[in-house]
Amino acid sequence: MGMIAENLSKIVERIEAAAQRAGRRAGEVRLMVVTKTQPRDLVGEAYSAGARLFGENRIGEAEEKYRGFHDDAELHMIGHLQRNKAGRAAALVRCVQSIDKTETAAALEKHCSSAGRSLDLLLEVNTSGEASKEGFHSDEELFTSLEEILAMEHLRPRGLMTVAALTDDKKEIRRCFRRLVALREAVRSRYRLEGFDELSMGMTSDFEIAIEEGSTLVRVGTAVFGPRPSP
Ligand SMILES: *Cc1c(COP(=O)(O)O)cnc(C)c1O
């Protein structure tokens, strides 16, 4: 077995163990392989080892790797998306996880509408309060933007995404994930939204905590490929 296949199977075991600790089924948690900065042949290796859900944070890099990639692979955009690249994203990915402005969603809606297709979205929330992080800061900003997005016919808001605080303090990390769970519940009851289920939370350093708190999708790069080459 190659190193990537071995790493993936270890991650799957850790996902199963974390789910079990929380009284959840491992099937409730999807594993996304984050391939930013990794070359196409390693992405292919992850696919061969069984990975089907992939994440990228730059559209140009995503196009290079995923145009003409396997039909049954699902790609999500997880990095900040500039409005002028919305058309390219809409043509390439199944879901944009990093929506934190109505304007970005509006640009995606325009492109999806003319292409006659629809797109899943997650709204990104800044749960840590760190200035360097993307995402909605306040609940009110999130609600206002979601109301505008709900009027856009070709976009389907499916849930929330966050990057937890960058810290070794597990309590602080857990607090970020709990905030996301609480916000999803608030959105569901306020708007009676069906299918607003996704909680994209947890990365290499904190995905087990995220699963214990209710994550439905963990985004893992380093634990699959090893440390990323520095830019
Ligand atoms: C890079 C990245 C990840 C993966 O991070 P690792 O620590 O390598 O697992 C997850 N989510 C987002 C938004 C990222 O940019």
The ligand as an SDF file (V2000), in Angstrom:
LIG
                    3D

 15 15  0  0  0  0  0  0  0  0999 V2000
   -5.7110   23.9860    3.9410 C   0  0  0  0  0  0  0  0  0  0  0  0
   -7.0890   23.9220    4.4840 C   0  0  0  0  0  0  0  0  0  0  0  0
   -7.5360   22.7610    5.1340 C   0  0  0  0  0  0  0  0  0  0  0  0
   -6.6590   21.5380    5.4030 C   0  0  0  0  0  0  0  0  0  0  0  0
   -5.7280   21.8390    6.3840 O   0  0  0  0  0  0  0  0  0  0  0  0
   -4.7700   20.7010    7.0220 P   0  0  0  0  0  0  0  0  0  0  0  0
   -4.3540   21.2910    8.3120 O   0  0  0  0  0  0  0  0  0  0  0  0
   -3.6450   20.5300    6.0550 O   0  0  0  0  0  0  0  0  0  0  0  0
   -5.5700   19.4770    7.1650 O   0  0  0  0  0  0  0  0  0  0  0  0
   -8.8470   22.7420    5.5820 C   0  0  0  0  0  0  0  0  0  0  0  0
   -9.6760   23.7980    5.3990 N   0  0  0  0  0  0  0  0  0  0  0  0
   -9.2870   24.9220    4.7620 C   0  0  0  0  0  0  0  0  0  0  0  0
  -10.2410   26.0360    4.6050 C   0  0  0  0  0  0  0  0  0  0  0  0
   -7.9770   25.0220    4.2930 C   0  0  0  0  0  0  0  0  0  0  0  0
   -7.5940   26.1520    3.6850 O   0  0  0  0  0  0  0  0  0  0  0  0
  1  2  1  0
  2  3  1  0
  2 14  2  0
  3  4  1  0
  3 10  2  0
  4  5  1  0
  5  6  1  0
  6  7  2  0
  6  8  1  0
  6  9  1  0
 10 11  1  0
 11 12  2  0
 12 13  1  0
 12 14  1  0
 14 15  1  0
M  END
$$$$
